[in-house]
Amino acid sequence: MLEGVDVIIPKMQRIDGELMQSSSFRLIQQWGAGLEGVDLDAARARNIWVSNVPASGGNAESVAEHAILLILCLLRNLPLTQSNVRSRILGAPLGEMLAGRSVCLYGLGAIALALAKRLSSFRVRLMRITRDPTSPKVAEFGLQRCFPVSERDRCLAETDILVLCLRYSREMRDMIGSHEFACLPHGAYGASCARTGDNAAGCGIWLASRQQGASSRVGAKLRVA
């Protein structure tokens, strides 16, 4: 299928050593920032170039806007609202406001910074979990609270809306699970700006199998986008 192809641009396709061995392409151009779907060791061994789109700049701005969309859709229960409008039912559900909510951004990257700037206009209480809360870049985010990873549970207990802004990696894969879900208040919301599982990419639906099971175990406690 890839015979005669020089450059490939994968979406959610896994690019592993077997595929590289059976093809002749010389460049893998990822369409986003994350390279977890590419076997970098296999590419290096075959002298195949790998490139991605930096998370900063237009990519970060676009993902931040998408995150705001997801959060507002959750708060306003958009699917039910659309269904009601089609059924000629107006004014229900009432939805909830973003203003005054405690929003926790997990991670301090370019996307998180773009999102923090946008959330400030909604008058939210902005919190952050990061490995180094003393880092000089923390001041750029306009935070009300900043928690180290060691105090993650305490931060989650105060969170109304949790937004993952971490680049997906093996170390991050099990970072959010049943324990973290249980720390969130009843009715908390969750959205992701990261690749949070093998089948979830960009700022989209939280579908990592372990996480999905965790969210179902706590019933209606957590509503996720």
C-alpha positions in Angstrom: 0.0 0.0 0.0 2.9 2.4 0.7 5.0 1.3 -2.3 6.6 4.3 -3.9 5.7 6.6 -1.1 8.4 9.0 0.1 6.7 10.8 2.9 3.8 9.7 5.2 1.6 11.8 7.4 0.0 9.5 10.0 -3.2 10.4 11.8 -3.9 7.8 14.4 -2.0 5.1 12.6 0.7 3.3 14.5 4.0 3.6 12.6 6.2 0.7 13.8 9.3 -1.1 12.7 7.4 -3.7 10.7 5.7 -1.0 8.6 9.0 0.8 8.1 10.7 -2.4 7.0 8.0 -3.2 4.4 8.0 0.4 3.0 10.4 2.8 1.3 9.3 6.2 2.8 12.1 8.4 4.2 10.2 10.9 6.2 7.4 10.6 8.8 5.7 14.0 9.2 3.4 13.9 12.2 0.4 16.3 11.9 0.5 17.2 15.6 3.0 17.5 18.4 2.8 14.0 19.8 5.1 11.3 18.5 4.0 8.5 20.7 2.5 6.6 17.7 5.9 6.4 16.0 8.5 3.9 16.9 11.4 6.4 17.1 14.0 3.7 17.8 13.0 1.8 14.7 13.0 5.0 12.6 16.5 5.9 13.9 17.8 2.4 13.1 16.6 2.8 9.5 17.7 6.4 9.1 14.1 7.6 8.6 13.5 11.2 9.4 10.7 12.0 11.9 9.2 15.5 12.2 6.2 17.0 14.1 4.3 20.3 14.5 5.5 22.2 17.6 2.9 22.6 20.3 3.5 26.3 20.5 2.0 29.0 18.2 -1.1 28.2 16.1 -1.3 24.6 17.3 -1.6 25.6 21.0 -4.1 28.4 20.2 -6.3 26.0 18.2 -6.3 23.3 20.9 -6.9 25.8 23.7 -10.0 27.0 21.8 -11.2 23.4 21.4 -10.8 22.9 25.1 -13.0 25.9 25.9 -15.6 24.4 23.5 -15.5 21.0 25.3 -15.8 22.6 28.7 -18.8 24.8 27.7 -20.5 21.8 26.0 -20.2 19.8 29.2 -21.5 22.6 31.4 -24.4 23.3 29.1 -25.1 19.6 28.4 -25.1 20.3 24.7 -26.2 16.9 23.4 -29.3 16.9 25.5 -30.0 20.6 24.7 -29.8 19.8 20.9 -32.1 16.8 21.4 -34.6 19.0 23.3 -34.6 21.7 20.6 -35.3 19.1 17.9 -38.2 17.9 20.1 -39.4 21.5 20.5 -38.5 21.6 24.2 -36.9 25.0 25.0 -35.1 26.1 28.2 -34.0 22.7 29.3 -31.6 21.7 30.6 -30.6 24.9 32.3 -26.9 24.2 32.2 -24.2 25.5 34.5 -21.9 28.6 34.4 -18.2 28.5 33.9 -17.7 31.7 35.9 -16.6 31.1 39.4 -15.6 27.5 38.9 -12.3 26.0 40.0 -10.4 24.9 37.0 -7.3 22.7 37.3 -4.9 22.6 34.5 -2.6 19.5 34.8 0.7 20.5 33.1 2.5 23.7 32.2 3.1 23.6 28.5 2.3 25.8 25.6 -1.3 24.6 25.3 -1.9 25.2 29.0 -0.6 28.7 28.7 -2.9 29.5 25.8 -5.8 28.0 27.7 -5.0 29.9 30.9 -5.2 33.2 29.0 -8.6 32.4 27.6 -10.0 31.0 30.9 -9.0 34.2 32.7 -11.8 36.1 30.9 -14.4 33.7 32.4 -13.4 34.7 35.9 -12.6 31.2 37.0 -10.4 30.1 39.9 -7.4 28.8 38.1 -5.2 26.1 39.6 -2.4 24.0 38.3 -0.6 20.8 39.1 3.0 20.7 37.9 6.3 19.0 38.7 8.0 22.3 39.6 5.6 25.0 41.1 8.6 27.3 41.7 9.5 27.5 38.0 9.7 31.1 36.8 7.2 30.3 34.0 4.4 29.7 36.5 4.0 33.4 36.9 2.9 33.7 33.2 -0.3 31.7 33.9 -2.1 33.9 36.4 -2.8 31.2 38.8 -4.7 31.4 42.1 -3.1 28.2 43.3 -0.2 26.0 42.1 0.3 22.5 43.5 3.3 20.2 43.2 2.6 16.6 42.0 3.0 15.4 45.6 -0.1 17.4 46.6 -2.2 16.3 43.5 -4.9 14.7 45.6 -5.5 17.9 47.6 -5.7 20.0 44.4 -8.2 17.5 42.8 -10.4 17.7 45.8 -10.9 21.4 45.1 -11.4 21.0 41.4 -14.7 21.5 39.5 -13.1 21.1 36.0 -10.0 19.1 35.4 -8.1 19.7 32.1 -5.2 17.5 31.1 -2.5 19.5 29.3 0.2 16.9 29.4 1.9 15.3 26.4 1.1 11.6 26.3 4.0 9.3 27.3 4.5 6.0 28.9 5.1 7.7 32.2 1.8 9.6 31.9 -0.3 6.7 30.7 -1.6 5.7 34.2 -1.4 9.1 35.8 -5.2 9.6 35.8 -7.1 6.6 37.0 -9.7 5.4 39.6 -7.9 7.0 42.5 -7.6 10.4 40.9 -11.3 10.2 39.8 -12.3 9.4 43.4 -10.5 12.6 44.6 -12.6 14.9 42.5 -15.8 16.4 44.0 -19.2 14.9 43.0 -20.2 16.2 39.6 -16.8 17.3 38.5 -16.0 17.6 34.8 -12.9 16.4 32.9 -11.5 17.3 29.5 -8.3 16.5 27.8 -5.9 18.6 25.7 -3.5 15.6 25.5 -3.3 12.2 23.9 -4.6 10.4 27.0 -4.8 6.8 25.7 -4.1 4.6 22.8 -7.3 5.7 21.0 -7.7 9.3 22.1 -5.9 12.1 20.4 -5.8 15.9 20.6 -8.3 17.6 22.7 -11.0 15.0 22.5 -12.9 12.3 24.3 -11.2 10.6 27.3 -11.3 7.0 26.1 -8.2 5.2 27.5 -9.7 1.8 28.5 -8.5 1.9 32.1 -9.7 5.5 32.5 -13.1 4.8 31.0 -13.5 1.9 33.4 -12.5 4.1 36.3 -15.0 6.7 35.4 -17.8 4.1 35.2 -16.8 2.7 38.6 -17.5 6.1 40.2 -20.9 6.2 38.4 -22.1 9.8 37.7 -19.4 11.3 39.8 -17.3 12.5 36.9 -18.6 13.7 33.5 -15.9 13.5 30.9 -15.2 15.1 27.5 
